[in-house]
Amino acid sequence: MAMAVKLEKRLNPSTAMNVIVPLLSIFAAFLVGAVFLTLTDREPLEVYSAMFKGALGSEYGLAETVVKAIPLMLCALGISAAFRMQLWNIGAEGQFYMGAFAASWVPLTFPQTPMVLMLPGMFVMGCIGGGLWGLAPAVLRARWKVNEIITTLMLNYVAILWVDFLVYGPWKDPKGFNFPLTAKFPPAAALPTFGDSRIHVGLILAIILAAAFWLIFEKSRWGYEVKVIGASEQAARYAGMNIRRNIYWVMLLSGAVCGLAGMAEVSGIVGRLQPNLSPGYGYTAIIVAWLSKLNPAAILVVSVLFGALQVGGFFVQTMGVPASVASMLQGAVLFFVVGGEFLTQYRLVINRKEVA
């Protein structure tokens, strides 16, 4: 008897599998983390318990978790728009920085502007900065079939180094004791916060955008076109859809929302432009978007979980555990999510044949 093993695409992956596989991916990542902690003579349950208590066990920890989650929500929503059309926008980090740069130009150039004009101006400039940074690789992809993974990834470094150039050079605060920082933004440039916490109205923006994305991509004609193009460019072209124009619009939207995340960070948290503005929000957002299956509501929830992971990672440093443990867990989650996605879309089929 001979056996032939082949992969067969699942026509309709079950809803249960779409829920169970991501949960198992998270469990597997924490299991790998537990093995690592055990090998380094640390008690996994003790470390995980400390991370949980540090991130969610107090009012301060919970507030900081939400603060970390806000840029993840916005960046993940942004790249989910591109991912729906099978455009692999890996440039959320760069779009975040360009949005922060463009938004910072408003208070640094017009510091006397009242809040009623300052914040909308920063909002628009942040979206423009991130949107144009997303549009550039879209043009290369649409016109010359240049791989957007490479271009968006490389543009991340350009954006980060551009911000470094500004804060070390032309925009450096002359009263900043030679630190690479811009001048402090005026009070009118600060996003309102909730109570005494650092949670700002960027959270409300993220929730509104999540609802808008659901309406756009699930109920509108354009959202339907995005899905069709993502599923099959050939079928979309046959149906008369303008693929090039849709690539431009989707990447512009994707970059604009990521740029809005940069605006929210400089306006709501930092209060100035500085180096190392992001601890990798744009990259972590890729994991969030995949784990959420590009669902806007799920993105909000998963962003909070990853925000807790970051805050908990910093908290366990008091136990002598490196904060990089949180980054390792994020990488493990991505690894298992990608593997789980493969199992969701395909299944192994074993054919047995009698050999004469």
Short mmCIF file of the C-alpha atoms (twelve columns), coordinates in Angstrom:
data_MODEL
# 
_entry.id   MODEL 
# 
loop_
_atom_site.group_PDB 
_atom_site.id 
_atom_site.type_symbol 
_atom_site.label_atom_id 
_atom_site.label_alt_id 
_atom_site.label_comp_id 
_atom_site.label_asym_id 
_atom_site.label_seq_id 
_atom_site.Cartn_x 
_atom_site.Cartn_y 
_atom_site.Cartn_z 
_atom_site.pdbx_PDB_model_num 
ATOM 1   C CA . MET A 1   0.000   0.000  0.000   1 
ATOM 2   C CA . ALA A 2   1.393   3.413  -0.995  1 
ATOM 3   C CA . MET A 3   0.511   6.677  0.724   1 
ATOM 4   C CA . ALA A 4   0.512   10.105 -0.874  1 
ATOM 5   C CA . VAL A 5   0.349   13.179 1.342   1 
ATOM 6   C CA . LYS A 6   -0.743  16.489 -0.105  1 
ATOM 7   C CA . LEU A 7   -1.994  19.885 1.049   1 
ATOM 8   C CA . GLU A 8   -5.567  20.813 0.219   1 
ATOM 9   C CA . LYS A 9   -6.953  24.307 0.590   1 
ATOM 10  C CA . ARG A 10  -9.962  24.625 2.876   1 
ATOM 11  C CA . LEU A 11  -12.811 26.266 0.998   1 
ATOM 12  C CA . ASN A 12  -14.539 27.594 4.112   1 
ATOM 13  C CA . PRO A 13  -12.478 27.524 7.321   1 
ATOM 14  C CA . SER A 14  -14.830 27.147 10.274  1 
ATOM 15  C CA . THR A 15  -15.495 30.004 12.669  1 
ATOM 16  C CA . ALA A 16  -14.418 27.792 15.564  1 
ATOM 17  C CA . MET A 17  -11.042 27.193 13.931  1 
ATOM 18  C CA . ASN A 18  -10.565 30.927 13.313  1 
ATOM 19  C CA . VAL A 19  -11.058 31.496 17.057  1 
ATOM 20  C CA . ILE A 20  -9.303  28.445 18.492  1 
ATOM 21  C CA . VAL A 21  -6.117  28.647 16.382  1 
ATOM 22  C CA . PRO A 22  -5.129  32.184 17.545  1 
ATOM 23  C CA . LEU A 23  -5.811  31.210 21.169  1 
ATOM 24  C CA . LEU A 24  -3.648  28.117 20.783  1 
ATOM 25  C CA . SER A 25  -0.962  30.290 19.169  1 
ATOM 26  C CA . ILE A 26  -0.846  32.517 22.258  1 
ATOM 27  C CA . PHE A 27  -0.755  29.478 24.536  1 
ATOM 28  C CA . ALA A 28  2.097   27.934 22.531  1 
ATOM 29  C CA . ALA A 29  4.060   31.210 22.687  1 
ATOM 30  C CA . PHE A 30  3.743   31.386 26.463  1 
ATOM 31  C CA . LEU A 31  4.712   27.723 26.667  1 
ATOM 32  C CA . VAL A 32  7.917   28.465 24.734  1 
ATOM 33  C CA . GLY A 33  8.518   31.418 27.044  1 
ATOM 34  C CA . ALA A 34  8.064   29.139 30.058  1 
ATOM 35  C CA . VAL A 35  10.715  26.771 28.710  1 
ATOM 36  C CA . PHE A 36  13.128  29.691 28.259  1 
ATOM 37  C CA . LEU A 37  12.458  31.002 31.767  1 
ATOM 38  C CA . THR A 38  12.941  27.524 33.228  1 
ATOM 39  C CA . LEU A 39  16.283  27.126 31.445  1 
ATOM 40  C CA . THR A 40  17.415  30.448 32.945  1 
ATOM 41  C CA . ASP A 41  16.489  29.297 36.484  1 
ATOM 42  C CA . ARG A 42  13.329  31.363 36.803  1 
ATOM 43  C CA . GLU A 43  9.863   30.235 37.783  1 
ATOM 44  C CA . PRO A 44  7.529   30.789 34.782  1 
ATOM 45  C CA . LEU A 45  4.314   31.064 36.786  1 
ATOM 46  C CA . GLU A 46  5.900   33.587 39.125  1 
ATOM 47  C CA . VAL A 47  7.137   35.733 36.226  1 
ATOM 48  C CA . TYR A 48  3.833   35.561 34.334  1 
ATOM 49  C CA . SER A 49  1.904   36.358 37.500  1 
ATOM 50  C CA . ALA A 50  4.106   39.414 38.129  1 
ATOM 51  C CA . MET A 51  3.587   40.567 34.531  1 
ATOM 52  C CA . PHE A 52  -0.180  40.229 34.887  1 
ATOM 53  C CA . LYS A 53  -0.301  42.077 38.223  1 
ATOM 54  C CA . GLY A 54  2.005   44.837 36.968  1 
ATOM 55  C CA . ALA A 55  -0.057  45.459 33.845  1 
ATOM 56  C CA . LEU A 56  -3.617  44.849 35.029  1 
ATOM 57  C CA . GLY A 57  -3.503  44.510 38.799  1 
ATOM 58  C CA . SER A 58  -3.612  48.208 39.669  1 
ATOM 59  C CA . GLU A 59  -5.260  51.379 38.432  1 
ATOM 60  C CA . TYR A 60  -1.902  52.791 37.341  1 
ATOM 61  C CA . GLY A 61  -0.876  49.601 35.561  1 
ATOM 62  C CA . LEU A 62  -4.202  49.357 33.752  1 
ATOM 63  C CA . ALA A 63  -3.946  52.998 32.644  1 
ATOM 64  C CA . GLU A 64  -0.421  52.470 31.316  1 
ATOM 65  C CA . THR A 65  -1.584  49.348 29.493  1 
ATOM 66  C CA . VAL A 66  -4.236  51.381 27.691  1 
ATOM 67  C CA . VAL A 67  -1.670  54.095 26.915  1 
ATOM 68  C CA . LYS A 68  0.556   51.499 25.237  1 
ATOM 69  C CA . ALA A 69  -2.444  49.982 23.465  1 
ATOM 70  C CA . ILE A 70  -3.592  53.203 21.751  1 
ATOM 71  C CA . PRO A 71  -0.773  53.431 19.155  1 
ATOM 72  C CA . LEU A 72  -1.055  49.668 18.625  1 
ATOM 73  C CA . MET A 73  -4.776  50.032 17.912  1 
ATOM 74  C CA . LEU A 74  -4.228  52.792 15.376  1 
ATOM 75  C CA . CYS A 75  -1.249  51.165 13.628  1 
ATOM 76  C CA . ALA A 76  -2.959  47.760 13.495  1 
ATOM 77  C CA . LEU A 77  -6.130  49.310 12.067  1 
ATOM 78  C CA . GLY A 78  -4.021  51.092 9.470   1 
ATOM 79  C CA . ILE A 79  -2.113  48.069 8.227   1 
ATOM 80  C CA . SER A 80  -5.252  45.903 8.351   1 
ATOM 81  C CA . ALA A 81  -6.694  48.072 5.567   1 
ATOM 82  C CA . ALA A 82  -3.746  47.210 3.302   1 
ATOM 83  C CA . PHE A 83  -3.652  43.556 4.359   1 
ATOM 84  C CA . ARG A 84  -7.278  43.131 3.272   1 
ATOM 85  C CA . MET A 85  -6.150  43.745 -0.303  1 
ATOM 86  C CA . GLN A 86  -3.102  41.487 0.051   1 
ATOM 87  C CA . LEU A 87  -0.841  44.554 0.165   1 
ATOM 88  C CA . TRP A 88  1.819   43.807 2.753   1 
ATOM 89  C CA . ASN A 89  2.408   47.151 4.390   1 
ATOM 90  C CA . ILE A 90  5.382   46.507 6.702   1 
ATOM 91  C CA . GLY A 91  5.991   50.250 6.950   1 
ATOM 92  C CA . ALA A 92  3.702   51.213 9.825   1 
ATOM 93  C CA . GLU A 93  6.751   52.140 11.912  1 
ATOM 94  C CA . GLY A 94  7.986   54.629 9.333   1 
ATOM 95  C CA . GLN A 95  4.496   55.995 8.726   1 
ATOM 96  C CA . PHE A 96  4.156   56.430 12.502  1 
ATOM 97  C CA . TYR A 97  7.354   58.506 12.585  1 
ATOM 98  C CA . MET A 98  6.413   60.597 9.546   1 
ATOM 99  C CA . GLY A 99  3.012   61.303 11.072  1 
ATOM 100 C CA . ALA A 100 4.717   62.397 14.287  1 
ATOM 101 C CA . PHE A 101 7.124   64.615 12.315  1 
ATOM 102 C CA . ALA A 102 4.406   66.260 10.231  1 
ATOM 103 C CA . ALA A 103 2.160   66.823 13.250  1 
ATOM 104 C CA . SER A 104 5.071   68.302 15.243  1 
ATOM 105 C CA . TRP A 105 5.635   70.900 12.542  1 
ATOM 106 C CA . VAL A 106 2.392   72.669 13.497  1 
ATOM 107 C CA . PRO A 107 3.128   73.540 17.165  1 
ATOM 108 C CA . LEU A 108 6.821   74.153 16.495  1 
ATOM 109 C CA . THR A 109 6.050   76.580 13.654  1 
ATOM 110 C CA . PHE A 110 2.884   78.200 15.022  1 
ATOM 111 C CA . PRO A 111 3.149   77.901 18.833  1 
ATOM 112 C CA . GLN A 112 0.591   80.659 19.457  1 
ATOM 113 C CA . THR A 113 -2.218  78.880 17.605  1 
ATOM 114 C CA . PRO A 114 -5.289  78.226 19.822  1 
ATOM 115 C CA . MET A 115 -6.234  74.625 20.623  1 
ATOM 116 C CA . VAL A 116 -9.375  74.748 18.463  1 
ATOM 117 C CA . LEU A 117 -7.086  75.105 15.421  1 
ATOM 118 C CA . MET A 118 -3.910  73.473 16.739  1 
ATOM 119 C CA . LEU A 119 -5.217  69.953 17.320  1 
ATOM 120 C CA . PRO A 120 -7.171  69.677 14.031  1 
ATOM 121 C CA . GLY A 121 -4.077  70.999 12.244  1 
ATOM 122 C CA . MET A 122 -1.881  68.380 13.893  1 
ATOM 123 C CA . PHE A 123 -4.477  65.717 13.111  1 
ATOM 124 C CA . VAL A 124 -4.527  66.608 9.406   1 
ATOM 125 C CA . MET A 125 -0.749  66.946 9.128   1 
ATOM 126 C CA . GLY A 126 -0.200  63.630 10.924  1 
ATOM 127 C CA . CYS A 127 -2.516  61.884 8.466   1 
ATOM 128 C CA . ILE A 128 -0.841  63.587 5.496   1 
ATOM 129 C CA . GLY A 129 2.656   62.673 6.676   1 
ATOM 130 C CA . GLY A 130 1.829   59.011 7.227   1 
ATOM 131 C CA . GLY A 131 -0.442  58.811 4.180   1 
ATOM 132 C CA . LEU A 132 2.166   60.118 1.737   1 
ATOM 133 C CA . TRP A 133 4.747   57.749 3.221   1 
ATOM 134 C CA . GLY A 134 2.355   54.888 2.491   1 
ATOM 135 C CA . LEU A 135 1.487   56.220 -0.963  1 
ATOM 136 C CA . ALA A 136 5.106   56.180 -2.206  1 
ATOM 137 C CA . PRO A 137 5.475   52.355 -2.190  1 
ATOM 138 C CA . ALA A 138 1.917   52.096 -3.544  1 
ATOM 139 C CA . VAL A 139 2.960   53.992 -6.677  1 
ATOM 140 C CA . LEU A 140 5.971   51.704 -7.121  1 
ATOM 141 C CA . ARG A 141 3.785   48.626 -6.677  1 
ATOM 142 C CA . ALA A 142 0.951   49.783 -8.941  1 
ATOM 143 C CA . ARG A 143 3.083   51.083 -11.805 1 
ATOM 144 C CA . TRP A 144 6.166   48.878 -11.803 1 
ATOM 145 C CA . LYS A 145 5.198   45.865 -9.652  1 
ATOM 146 C CA . VAL A 146 7.909   46.672 -7.091  1 
ATOM 147 C CA . ASN A 147 7.479   44.446 -4.018  1 
ATOM 148 C CA . GLU A 148 5.847   46.590 -1.324  1 
ATOM 149 C CA . ILE A 149 7.306   44.476 1.484   1 
ATOM 150 C CA . ILE A 150 10.805  45.668 0.591   1 
ATOM 151 C CA . THR A 151 9.929   49.302 -0.070  1 
ATOM 152 C CA . THR A 152 7.771   49.805 3.024   1 
ATOM 153 C CA . LEU A 153 10.372  48.099 5.219   1 
ATOM 154 C CA . MET A 154 13.257  50.183 3.868   1 
ATOM 155 C CA . LEU A 155 11.287  53.416 4.195   1 
ATOM 156 C CA . ASN A 156 10.982  52.724 7.922   1 
ATOM 157 C CA . TYR A 157 14.695  53.404 8.334   1 
ATOM 158 C CA . VAL A 158 14.500  56.537 6.198   1 
ATOM 159 C CA . ALA A 159 11.704  57.958 8.361   1 
ATOM 160 C CA . ILE A 160 13.406  57.128 11.658  1 
ATOM 161 C CA . LEU A 161 16.706  58.640 10.528  1 
ATOM 162 C CA . TRP A 162 14.907  61.715 9.202   1 
ATOM 163 C CA . VAL A 163 13.420  62.354 12.649  1 
ATOM 164 C CA . ASP A 164 16.867  61.779 14.200  1 
ATOM 165 C CA . PHE A 165 18.333  64.366 11.804  1 
ATOM 166 C CA . LEU A 166 15.731  66.929 12.842  1 
ATOM 167 C CA . VAL A 167 16.064  66.484 16.595  1 
ATOM 168 C CA . TYR A 168 19.859  66.417 16.458  1 
ATOM 169 C CA . GLY A 169 19.966  69.340 14.021  1 
ATOM 170 C CA . PRO A 170 17.475  71.960 12.773  1 
ATOM 171 C CA . TRP A 171 14.747  71.311 15.323  1 
ATOM 172 C CA . LYS A 172 16.992  70.783 18.338  1 
ATOM 173 C CA . ASP A 173 15.873  72.836 21.335  1 
ATOM 174 C CA . PRO A 174 18.566  75.476 22.036  1 
ATOM 175 C CA . LYS A 175 17.461  75.444 25.677  1 
ATOM 176 C CA . GLY A 176 17.487  71.666 25.947  1 
ATOM 177 C CA . PHE A 177 20.975  71.288 27.511  1 
ATOM 178 C CA . ASN A 178 22.236  69.703 24.268  1 
ATOM 179 C CA . PHE A 179 19.757  66.792 24.436  1 
ATOM 180 C CA . PRO A 180 18.362  65.682 21.048  1 
ATOM 181 C CA . LEU A 181 14.842  66.978 21.660  1 
ATOM 182 C CA . THR A 182 12.646  69.613 20.112  1 
ATOM 183 C CA . ALA A 183 11.194  72.404 22.213  1 
ATOM 184 C CA . LYS A 184 8.266   71.429 24.396  1 
ATOM 185 C CA . PHE A 185 4.908   71.799 22.653  1 
ATOM 186 C CA . PRO A 186 2.576   74.538 23.975  1 
ATOM 187 C CA . PRO A 187 -0.381  73.397 26.117  1 
ATOM 188 C CA . ALA A 188 -2.740  73.939 23.170  1 
ATOM 189 C CA . ALA A 189 -0.998  71.069 21.339  1 
ATOM 190 C CA . ALA A 190 -1.742  68.486 24.038  1 
ATOM 191 C CA . LEU A 191 -4.541  65.976 23.521  1 
ATOM 192 C CA . PRO A 192 -7.039  66.009 26.426  1 
ATOM 193 C CA . THR A 193 -6.651  63.180 28.942  1 
ATOM 194 C CA . PHE A 194 -9.083  61.297 31.176  1 
ATOM 195 C CA . GLY A 195 -8.779  62.327 34.817  1 
ATOM 196 C CA . ASP A 196 -5.292  62.099 36.308  1 
ATOM 197 C CA . SER A 197 -4.218  59.284 34.003  1 
ATOM 198 C CA . ARG A 198 -2.187  59.511 30.801  1 
ATOM 199 C CA . ILE A 199 -5.024  57.958 28.782  1 
ATOM 200 C CA . HIS A 200 -5.853  60.506 26.082  1 
ATOM 201 C CA . VAL A 201 -8.605  60.954 23.509  1 
ATOM 202 C CA . GLY A 202 -6.578  58.920 21.034  1 
ATOM 203 C CA . LEU A 203 -8.502  56.012 22.559  1 
ATOM 204 C CA . ILE A 204 -11.778 57.541 21.369  1 
ATOM 205 C CA . LEU A 205 -10.277 58.100 17.925  1 
ATOM 206 C CA . ALA A 206 -9.266  54.436 17.752  1 
ATOM 207 C CA . ILE A 207 -12.753 53.257 18.698  1 
ATOM 208 C CA . ILE A 208 -14.387 55.567 16.138  1 
ATOM 209 C CA . LEU A 209 -11.971 54.408 13.444  1 
ATOM 210 C CA . ALA A 210 -12.635 50.750 14.287  1 
ATOM 211 C CA . ALA A 211 -16.373 51.322 13.801  1 
ATOM 212 C CA . ALA A 212 -15.723 53.240 10.575  1 
ATOM 213 C CA . PHE A 213 -13.478 50.471 9.240   1 
ATOM 214 C CA . TRP A 214 -16.163 47.885 9.930   1 
ATOM 215 C CA . LEU A 215 -18.697 49.916 7.975   1 
ATOM 216 C CA . ILE A 216 -16.280 50.625 5.126   1 
ATOM 217 C CA . PHE A 217 -14.936 47.124 4.626   1 
ATOM 218 C CA . GLU A 218 -18.079 45.152 5.429   1 
ATOM 219 C CA . LYS A 219 -20.916 47.318 4.133   1 
ATOM 220 C CA . SER A 220 -19.608 49.607 1.397   1 
ATOM 221 C CA . ARG A 221 -19.038 49.045 -2.302  1 
ATOM 222 C CA . TRP A 222 -15.414 50.136 -2.031  1 
ATOM 223 C CA . GLY A 223 -14.826 47.669 0.793   1 
ATOM 224 C CA . TYR A 224 -16.202 44.928 -1.440  1 
ATOM 225 C CA . GLU A 225 -13.827 45.962 -4.227  1 
ATOM 226 C CA . VAL A 226 -10.888 45.800 -1.819  1 
ATOM 227 C CA . LYS A 227 -11.843 42.235 -0.862  1 
ATOM 228 C CA . VAL A 228 -12.253 41.125 -4.474  1 
ATOM 229 C CA . ILE A 229 -8.913  42.595 -5.539  1 
ATOM 230 C CA . GLY A 230 -7.243  40.945 -2.569  1 
ATOM 231 C CA . ALA A 231 -8.774  37.590 -3.457  1 
ATOM 232 C CA . SER A 232 -8.042  37.740 -7.197  1 
ATOM 233 C CA . GLU A 233 -6.671  40.646 -9.236  1 
ATOM 234 C CA . GLN A 234 -7.610  38.815 -12.397 1 
ATOM 235 C CA . ALA A 235 -11.263 38.506 -11.378 1 
ATOM 236 C CA . ALA A 236 -11.324 42.149 -10.240 1 
ATOM 237 C CA . ARG A 237 -9.867  43.289 -13.561 1 
ATOM 238 C CA . TYR A 238 -12.442 41.201 -15.427 1 
ATOM 239 C CA . ALA A 239 -15.192 42.876 -13.366 1 
ATOM 240 C CA . GLY A 240 -13.919 46.293 -14.427 1 
ATOM 241 C CA . MET A 241 -12.412 47.381 -11.110 1 
ATOM 242 C CA . ASN A 242 -9.615  49.943 -11.220 1 
ATOM 243 C CA . ILE A 243 -6.835  48.063 -9.434  1 
ATOM 244 C CA . ARG A 244 -4.204  50.792 -9.639  1 
ATOM 245 C CA . ARG A 245 -6.485  53.434 -8.155  1 
ATOM 246 C CA . ASN A 246 -7.554  51.111 -5.341  1 
ATOM 247 C CA . ILE A 247 -3.927  50.347 -4.475  1 
ATOM 248 C CA . TYR A 248 -3.295  54.079 -4.132  1 
ATOM 249 C CA . TRP A 249 -6.336  54.675 -1.932  1 
ATOM 250 C CA . VAL A 250 -5.806  51.678 0.335   1 
ATOM 251 C CA . MET A 251 -2.137  52.450 0.988   1 
ATOM 252 C CA . LEU A 252 -2.930  56.139 1.468   1 
ATOM 253 C CA . LEU A 253 -5.567  55.229 4.069   1 
ATOM 254 C CA . SER A 254 -3.279  52.681 5.702   1 
ATOM 255 C CA . GLY A 255 -0.409  55.153 6.047   1 
ATOM 256 C CA . ALA A 256 -2.692  57.978 7.184   1 
ATOM 257 C CA . VAL A 257 -4.046  55.979 10.143  1 
ATOM 258 C CA . CYS A 258 -0.517  54.915 11.131  1 
ATOM 259 C CA . GLY A 259 0.544   58.562 10.863  1 
ATOM 260 C CA . LEU A 260 -2.362  59.478 13.139  1 
ATOM 261 C CA . ALA A 261 -0.855  57.107 15.718  1 
ATOM 262 C CA . GLY A 262 2.374   59.124 15.572  1 
ATOM 263 C CA . MET A 263 0.445   62.357 16.002  1 
ATOM 264 C CA . ALA A 264 -1.395  60.943 19.032  1 
ATOM 265 C CA . GLU A 265 1.892   59.854 20.620  1 
ATOM 266 C CA . VAL A 266 3.685   63.218 20.331  1 
ATOM 267 C CA . SER A 267 0.570   65.187 21.260  1 
ATOM 268 C CA . GLY A 268 -0.925  62.961 23.947  1 
ATOM 269 C CA . ILE A 269 2.135   61.429 25.627  1 
ATOM 270 C CA . VAL A 270 5.555   62.895 24.786  1 
ATOM 271 C CA . GLY A 271 4.715   66.544 24.162  1 
ATOM 272 C CA . ARG A 272 7.649   66.992 21.769  1 
ATOM 273 C CA . LEU A 273 9.490   65.192 18.985  1 
ATOM 274 C CA . GLN A 274 12.381  62.995 20.086  1 
ATOM 275 C CA . PRO A 275 14.419  59.957 19.018  1 
ATOM 276 C CA . ASN A 276 13.218  56.446 19.828  1 
ATOM 277 C CA . LEU A 277 9.653   57.689 19.854  1 
ATOM 278 C CA . SER A 278 8.324   54.196 19.231  1 
ATOM 279 C CA . PRO A 279 9.429   50.974 20.961  1 
ATOM 280 C CA . GLY A 280 8.333   49.117 17.823  1 
ATOM 281 C CA . TYR A 281 4.617   49.887 17.711  1 
ATOM 282 C CA . GLY A 282 4.530   49.521 13.925  1 
ATOM 283 C CA . TYR A 283 6.075   46.052 14.001  1 
ATOM 284 C CA . THR A 284 4.014   44.807 16.944  1 
ATOM 285 C CA . ALA A 285 0.892   46.042 15.162  1 
ATOM 286 C CA . ILE A 286 1.526   43.440 12.449  1 
ATOM 287 C CA . ILE A 287 1.160   40.694 15.062  1 
ATOM 288 C CA . VAL A 288 -1.957  42.387 16.464  1 
ATOM 289 C CA . ALA A 289 -3.576  42.622 13.026  1 
ATOM 290 C CA . TRP A 290 -2.861  38.980 12.158  1 
ATOM 291 C CA . LEU A 291 -3.962  37.675 15.530  1 
ATOM 292 C CA . SER A 292 -7.192  39.680 15.180  1 
ATOM 293 C CA . LYS A 293 -7.900  38.260 11.700  1 
ATOM 294 C CA . LEU A 294 -8.111  41.912 10.547  1 
ATOM 295 C CA . ASN A 295 -11.320 42.334 12.539  1 
ATOM 296 C CA . PRO A 296 -11.525 45.965 13.833  1 
ATOM 297 C CA . ALA A 297 -13.236 45.074 17.129  1 
ATOM 298 C CA . ALA A 298 -10.764 42.261 17.790  1 
ATOM 299 C CA . ILE A 299 -7.885  44.645 17.059  1 
ATOM 300 C CA . LEU A 300 -8.986  46.861 19.965  1 
ATOM 301 C CA . VAL A 301 -9.019  43.910 22.366  1 
ATOM 302 C CA . VAL A 302 -5.781  42.304 21.201  1 
ATOM 303 C CA . SER A 303 -4.010  45.684 21.337  1 
ATOM 304 C CA . VAL A 304 -4.852  45.918 25.041  1 
ATOM 305 C CA . LEU A 305 -3.414  42.422 25.582  1 
ATOM 306 C CA . PHE A 306 -0.177  43.380 23.840  1 
ATOM 307 C CA . GLY A 307 -0.095  46.667 25.729  1 
ATOM 308 C CA . ALA A 308 -0.307  44.617 28.915  1 
ATOM 309 C CA . LEU A 309 2.535   42.438 27.661  1 
ATOM 310 C CA . GLN A 310 4.746   45.494 27.174  1 
ATOM 311 C CA . VAL A 311 3.908   47.051 30.539  1 
ATOM 312 C CA . GLY A 312 4.310   43.690 32.288  1 
ATOM 313 C CA . GLY A 313 7.670   43.229 30.581  1 
ATOM 314 C CA . PHE A 314 8.943   46.464 32.086  1 
ATOM 315 C CA . PHE A 315 7.495   45.570 35.492  1 
ATOM 316 C CA . VAL A 316 9.319   42.227 35.794  1 
ATOM 317 C CA . GLN A 317 12.649  44.023 35.547  1 
ATOM 318 C CA . THR A 318 12.287  44.570 39.287  1 
ATOM 319 C CA . MET A 319 12.631  40.773 39.601  1 
ATOM 320 C CA . GLY A 320 15.834  40.758 37.562  1 
ATOM 321 C CA . VAL A 321 14.064  39.475 34.442  1 
ATOM 322 C CA . PRO A 322 14.995  41.368 31.226  1 
ATOM 323 C CA . ALA A 323 12.197  43.402 29.690  1 
ATOM 324 C CA . SER A 324 13.139  41.784 26.388  1 
ATOM 325 C CA . VAL A 325 11.197  38.718 27.570  1 
ATOM 326 C CA . ALA A 326 8.069   40.556 26.418  1 
ATOM 327 C CA . SER A 327 9.608   41.075 22.961  1 
ATOM 328 C CA . MET A 328 10.525  37.393 22.822  1 
ATOM 329 C CA . LEU A 329 6.931   36.448 23.618  1 
ATOM 330 C CA . GLN A 330 5.650   38.781 20.887  1 
ATOM 331 C CA . GLY A 331 7.983   37.145 18.369  1 
ATOM 332 C CA . ALA A 332 6.853   33.687 19.470  1 
ATOM 333 C CA . VAL A 333 3.206   34.707 19.102  1 
ATOM 334 C CA . LEU A 334 3.871   35.910 15.540  1 
ATOM 335 C CA . PHE A 335 5.669   32.649 14.715  1 
ATOM 336 C CA . PHE A 336 2.804   30.490 15.947  1 
ATOM 337 C CA . VAL A 337 0.131   32.767 14.473  1 
ATOM 338 C CA . VAL A 338 1.680   32.448 10.998  1 
ATOM 339 C CA . GLY A 339 1.909   28.683 11.439  1 
ATOM 340 C CA . GLY A 340 -1.648  28.534 12.732  1 
ATOM 341 C CA . GLU A 341 -2.878  30.618 9.788   1 
ATOM 342 C CA . PHE A 342 -1.393  28.021 7.450   1 
ATOM 343 C CA . LEU A 343 -3.272  25.239 9.238   1 
ATOM 344 C CA . THR A 344 -6.449  27.301 9.111   1 
ATOM 345 C CA . GLN A 345 -6.247  27.696 5.347   1 
ATOM 346 C CA . TYR A 346 -4.924  24.230 4.442   1 
ATOM 347 C CA . ARG A 347 -5.290  20.662 5.627   1 
ATOM 348 C CA . LEU A 348 -3.269  17.500 5.142   1 
ATOM 349 C CA . VAL A 349 -4.919  14.844 2.987   1 
ATOM 350 C CA . ILE A 350 -3.555  11.281 2.964   1 
ATOM 351 C CA . ASN A 351 -4.404  9.143  -0.034  1 
ATOM 352 C CA . ARG A 352 -3.823  5.392  0.257   1 
ATOM 353 C CA . LYS A 353 -3.433  3.291  -2.859  1 
ATOM 354 C CA . GLU A 354 -3.083  -0.426 -3.233  1 
ATOM 355 C CA . VAL A 355 0.106   -1.424 -5.034  1 
ATOM 356 C CA . ALA A 356 -0.330  -4.452 -7.295  1 
# 
